[in-house]
Structures are given as structure tokens and as C-alpha cells.
């Protein structure tokens, strides 16, 4: 984690064994770090970094995508309004 950052975490979903997948999101003023933690099932983490996000909608679904210099990295999270 970065020092002097805003950080949140959410239980994103469950894996194939019904173990929680935890998502960490932190921001240090320049870089957005998105981490998916599969420690309970597979014992590893996936980390993605970017410098921007885009909020989009598809019907009632609202999603936030991570970008690095206008290049799509991955969807961070979404919800239904």
C-alpha cells in the first residue's frame, strides 16, 4: 500500500470454492492501484495500476474501468442501480 493514500476494500465475489475474493483499491494522488486477493483459495494476488478511471453504464449496470494513459486495463467493479 501507498502512504498517505485513500484505500478501500470490498468483497468482490466468490471463487469456485465459495471463498471470498477481496478487492483493494488505493490512490496516492497519481496512481490508482487495484488488487484482487485470491489468498483464501489460490494463494495469490493480481495487481493492476493505472492513472485514470472511466465510469460507464449499460442499462442499470454502472461500472468503473481502470485506464493507463487512455489504454483500458480492466474493469474494477460494477453495481446495479
Order of alpha helices (4+ residues) and beta strands (2+ residues): beta-beta-beta-beta-beta-beta-beta
